[in-house]
Amino acid sequence: MSRAQVYFTAGPAELYPKFEEYLQEFVDLQIGSISHRSGQFKKIYQHTDEQLRILMNIPEENAIMFTGSASEIWEKLVLSTVEHESFHLVNGSFSAKFYQYAQMLQKHATNFEKPLGQGFSYGEIAVPEFAELICTTQNETSTGLQMREADIHKLKRSNNDKLIAVDMVSSAPIPNLDFTVVDTAFFSVQKSFGMPAGLGVWIANERCLEKAKQLKSNGINIGAHHDLPTLWKFAKEFQNPATPNVMGIFILGKIAEDMNKIGIEKIRKETDEKAKKLYKYFENKAGYSLSVNESELRSRTVAVINTEKPSSEIINYLKGKNMVIGSGYGPGKDSQIRISNFIANSAEQIDNLLKEVEKF
């Protein structure tokens, strides 16, 4: 698949190398015309379900459900698991939006907020006594911060009476989450899975389901459009309550299968090697500095770099070389660049990018 430009954007991002092949297969098989109640669709859903379980080590008892986006899951998750109070770790724009969703749903939402560029470690987090749901963002796309998997696991184990949710939108499937510990996690496909936007993936365990059923039986509104018990019921039959994004589900299954052939440990190793190369270069390059000081808290998939010159200058220069990088997010728009290190961004592409930055 020849492309005029290479995308190093934080999502939508560079398409997976075999995306065009899988899209053509979808067209050739006329899958876009099949019924979502057909046996053919159930086989597609089942295949994607199975491949994601292998790729991310998801237990059989958990449900894998499909929505239109990950931000939709923010709302469904809060409605389904919170009667009164949620607790949010906030260190950027997207974790802040998760928190704001809970507020807009009129929950008693509290947060522990860090300044931009600062991440969280387990030992400093004090969870409120009455919080029902702990909301974490494993990879904060706006600031280039990650929360270590070990810290997430410790946070859950020390608060076992509460549910813990993990937003892994811009990092899945790279984090090695233990889904026997984590209650629920979710992502969308337009980042490391290298697909167009329009599909959210929600992983949840039976504790989440039981909480949603309890709230519903108590007459509490958990949403009118495809609530968790409804999505769960259909997912266990490899179906969706209404017509889903069949193309997205089909292609996601194909991409996950291809990743499984490569091996997730190899993919994680290659991702880490590319990230180290990016950070080492900009750490030592005049005119640039790293947004996140602590190396263990730097995102493996979205590098955020401070620029002394207006970020638009380097962005426009690279665009002229057919390389598209992102500007900073929010307050960092004019003084930062964001460079994706997703699975579709090859080591060769990263090398070529850095060669062009060197010429700038």
C-alpha positions in Angstrom: 0.0 0.0 0.0 1.8 3.1 -1.2 1.0 6.3 0.8 2.0 9.9 -0.1 2.4 10.7 3.6 3.5 8.9 6.7 1.5 9.8 9.8 3.0 10.1 13.2 -0.2 11.6 14.6 -1.8 10.5 17.9 -5.0 9.3 16.3 -6.3 8.9 13.7 -2.9 7.7 12.8 -0.9 5.7 10.3 -2.9 2.8 9.0 -1.8 -0.8 9.8 0.3 -2.1 6.9 -2.2 -4.8 5.9 -5.3 -2.5 6.4 -5.9 -2.2 2.6 -5.7 -6.0 2.1 -8.2 -6.6 4.9 -10.5 -3.8 3.6 -10.4 -5.3 0.1 -11.3 -8.7 1.6 -14.3 -7.1 3.4 -15.5 -5.6 0.1 -14.9 -8.8 -2.0 -16.8 -10.9 0.5 -19.7 -8.4 0.5 -19.6 -8.4 4.3 -21.0 -4.8 4.3 -24.4 -6.2 3.1 -24.8 -9.1 5.5 -27.3 -9.2 8.4 -25.9 -8.5 11.9 -28.2 -11.4 13.0 -26.7 -13.8 10.6 -24.4 -16.8 11.4 -21.8 -15.2 9.2 -21.6 -12.1 11.4 -21.5 -14.2 14.6 -18.5 -15.9 13.2 -16.8 -12.5 12.5 -17.6 -11.3 16.0 -16.3 -14.6 17.5 -13.1 -14.4 15.5 -12.4 -10.9 16.7 -13.3 -11.8 20.2 -11.0 -14.8 20.2 -8.0 -12.9 18.7 -8.3 -10.1 21.1 -8.4 -12.5 24.0 -5.2 -14.1 22.8 -3.5 -10.8 22.1 -4.3 -9.2 25.4 -4.7 -12.2 27.6 -8.4 -11.5 28.4 -10.2 -14.2 30.5 -13.1 -16.1 29.0 -15.5 -14.9 31.7 -15.0 -11.2 30.7 -17.1 -9.8 28.0 -15.7 -8.0 24.9 -18.3 -5.5 23.7 -18.3 -3.0 20.8 -19.5 0.6 20.8 -19.1 3.6 18.5 -16.2 5.1 20.4 -14.2 5.0 23.6 -15.7 8.3 24.8 -19.1 6.7 24.6 -17.7 4.1 27.0 -16.9 6.8 29.5 -20.6 7.5 29.8 -21.8 3.9 29.8 -19.2 2.9 32.4 -20.1 5.6 34.9 -23.8 5.0 34.5 -23.4 1.3 34.9 -21.1 1.2 37.9 -21.5 4.3 39.9 -24.5 5.1 42.1 -23.0 8.0 44.0 -19.3 8.5 43.8 -16.4 8.0 41.4 -12.7 8.9 41.8 -10.5 10.0 38.9 -6.7 10.4 38.4 -6.3 13.5 36.2 -3.1 14.5 34.5 -4.2 15.8 31.1 -7.1 16.7 28.9 -8.5 13.2 28.3 -8.4 12.0 31.9 -10.0 15.4 32.7 -12.8 14.7 30.2 -13.4 11.3 31.8 -13.8 13.2 35.1 -16.1 15.8 33.5 -18.4 13.1 32.1 -19.0 11.8 35.6 -19.8 15.3 36.8 -22.2 15.9 33.9 -23.9 12.6 34.8 -24.5 14.2 38.2 -22.3 11.8 40.2 -20.2 12.9 43.1 -17.0 12.9 41.2 -13.7 13.6 43.0 -10.2 13.7 41.6 -6.5 13.7 42.3 -5.0 16.1 39.8 -1.4 16.5 38.8 0.2 19.4 36.8 0.9 18.8 33.1 3.9 16.5 32.7 3.6 14.8 36.0 2.3 11.2 36.4 1.0 9.0 39.2 2.7 6.3 41.3 0.8 4.0 43.5 2.2 5.2 46.9 0.8 8.8 46.6 -2.8 7.9 45.7 -5.4 8.0 48.5 -8.7 6.7 47.3 -11.8 8.2 49.0 -13.6 5.8 51.3 -17.0 6.0 49.5 -15.7 5.9 45.9 -17.3 3.0 44.0 -15.2 3.3 40.8 -11.5 4.3 40.4 -10.9 5.8 37.0 -7.3 5.6 35.6 -5.9 6.7 32.3 -3.1 4.3 31.4 -1.8 6.5 28.6 -2.7 10.3 28.6 -2.6 11.2 25.0 -2.4 14.9 25.6 0.7 15.0 27.8 2.6 11.8 26.8 2.3 10.3 30.3 1.7 6.6 31.1 0.7 4.9 34.4 2.7 1.8 35.0 0.7 -1.5 34.9 2.2 -2.5 38.3 0.8 0.7 39.9 -2.6 0.0 38.5 -2.6 -3.5 39.8 -1.4 -2.4 43.3 -4.1 0.3 43.3 -6.8 -2.3 42.7 -5.5 -4.9 45.1 -5.4 -2.3 47.9 -9.0 -1.2 47.1 -10.5 -4.5 46.3 -13.9 -3.4 47.4 -14.0 -0.9 44.6 -14.1 -1.3 40.8 -11.1 0.0 38.8 -11.3 1.2 35.2 -8.4 1.6 32.8 -8.6 4.0 29.8 -6.1 2.5 27.4 -7.3 4.3 24.3 -3.9 5.3 22.9 -1.8 2.4 24.2 -3.7 -0.9 23.7 -2.5 -3.6 23.2 0.9 -2.6 24.4 0.2 -2.5 28.2 0.5 -5.9 29.9 -2.6 -5.5 32.0 -3.7 -8.3 34.3 -7.4 -8.7 33.5 -7.9 -11.0 36.5 -7.1 -7.9 38.6 -8.5 -5.0 36.5 -12.3 -4.9 36.4 -12.8 -3.0 33.1 -10.7 -1.4 30.4 -11.5 0.1 27.0 -9.9 1.5 23.9 -10.7 2.7 20.3 -9.1 1.4 17.2 -7.7 4.6 15.5 -4.4 4.5 17.3 -2.2 1.5 17.9 -4.5 -0.8 15.9 -4.0 1.4 12.9 -7.6 1.6 11.7 -10.0 4.5 10.9 -12.1 5.8 13.8 -15.5 4.6 14.6 -15.2 1.5 16.9 -14.8 1.4 20.6 -13.9 -1.8 22.5 -15.1 -2.4 26.1 -13.7 -5.2 28.2 -15.5 -5.8 31.5 -15.7 -8.5 34.2 -18.7 -10.0 36.0 -18.3 -7.6 39.0 -19.1 -4.7 36.6 -22.1 -6.6 35.3 -23.4 -7.4 38.8 -23.1 -3.7 39.8 -25.0 -2.6 36.8 -27.8 -5.1 37.4 -28.0 -4.0 41.0 -28.3 -0.4 40.1 -30.9 -1.1 37.5 -33.0 -3.3 39.9 -32.9 -0.4 42.3 -34.5 1.9 39.7 -31.4 3.8 39.0 -30.9 5.0 35.4 -28.0 3.2 33.8 -28.7 4.5 30.3 -31.3 3.9 27.6 -29.0 3.1 24.7 -27.4 -0.3 25.0 -26.6 -0.4 28.7 -24.0 -2.8 30.1 -26.3 -5.8 30.8 -27.7 -5.5 27.3 -24.3 -5.3 25.6 -23.1 -8.2 27.8 -26.0 -10.5 27.0 -25.5 -10.0 23.2 -21.7 -10.2 23.4 -21.8 -13.6 25.0 -23.8 -14.7 21.9 -21.3 -12.9 19.6 -23.8 -10.3 18.7 -24.6 -6.7 19.2 -28.0 -5.2 20.3 -28.3 -3.2 17.0 -26.4 -3.0 13.8 -22.7 -2.4 14.8 -19.6 -1.3 12.8 -19.3 -4.6 11.0 -16.4 -3.4 8.9 -14.5 -2.3 12.0 -15.1 -5.5 13.8 -14.0 -7.6 10.8 -10.8 -5.7 10.2 -10.0 -5.5 13.9 -10.1 -9.3 14.1 -7.8 -9.6 11.1 -5.3 -7.1 12.5 -5.4 -8.8 15.9 -4.8 -12.1 14.2 -1.8 -10.7 12.4 -0.4 -9.3 15.6 -0.8 -12.7 17.2 1.3 -14.2 14.4 4.0 -11.7 15.1 3.7 -12.1 18.8 2.7 -9.5 21.4 6.0 -9.7 23.2 7.9 -9.0 20.0 5.6 -6.1 19.3 6.1 -4.7 22.8 9.8 -5.0 22.5 9.9 -3.2 19.2 7.7 -0.5 20.5 10.0 0.0 23.5 13.1 0.2 21.3 11.5 2.8 19.0 10.4 4.8 22.0 13.9 4.8 23.5 15.3 6.0 20.2 12.8 8.9 20.0 13.4 10.0 23.6 17.2 9.7 23.4 17.3 11.8 20.3 15.2 14.7 21.6 16.7 14.6 25.0 20.1 15.4 23.5 18.9 17.7 20.6 19.3 21.5 21.0 16.1 23.4 20.8 14.0 20.5 22.2 13.3 18.9 25.6 11.1 16.1 26.9 7.8 16.9 28.3 7.9 14.1 30.9 11.0 14.1 33.1 10.6 10.6 34.7 11.6 8.0 32.2 9.3 5.3 33.6 6.3 7.6 33.2 6.9 8.5 29.6 4.4 7.1 27.2 5.6 4.2 25.0 3.2 5.2 22.2 2.8 9.0 22.2 6.0 11.1 22.7 5.4 14.7 23.7 8.4 17.0 23.0 8.8 20.6 24.0 10.0 23.0 21.3 11.9 26.3 21.7 10.6 27.5 18.3 6.9 27.6 17.5 5.9 23.9 17.0 4.2 24.9 13.7 7.6 25.5 12.1 8.8 21.9 12.6 5.3 20.5 11.8 5.2 22.4 8.5 8.8 21.5 7.6 8.1 17.8 8.1 4.8 18.0 6.2 6.8 19.2 3.2 8.8 16.0 3.6 5.5 13.9 3.6 5.7 13.3 7.3 2.8 14.3 9.5 3.3 14.9 13.2 0.9 16.4 15.7 1.0 19.7 17.6 0.7 19.8 21.4 -2.7 19.5 22.9 -4.5 22.3 24.6 -2.1 24.7 26.3 0.9 22.9 24.6 -0.4 23.5 21.1 2.2 26.1 20.1 5.1 24.9 22.2 5.0 21.1 21.8 4.9 18.4 19.2 3.4 14.9 19.6 4.9 12.0 17.7 3.1 8.6 17.7 5.0 5.4 18.1 2.2 3.1 17.2 2.6 -0.4 15.9 2.1 0.8 12.3 5.0 3.2 12.7 8.0 1.1 11.7 11.5 1.5 13.0 12.5 2.6 9.5 9.9 5.4 9.5 11.1 6.6 12.9 14.7 6.7 11.6 13.6 8.7 8.6 11.7 11.1 10.7 14.7 11.8 13.0 16.9 12.3 9.9 14.6 15.0 8.7 14.4 16.6 12.1 18.2 16.7 12.1 18.2 18.6 8.8 15.6 21.2 10.1 
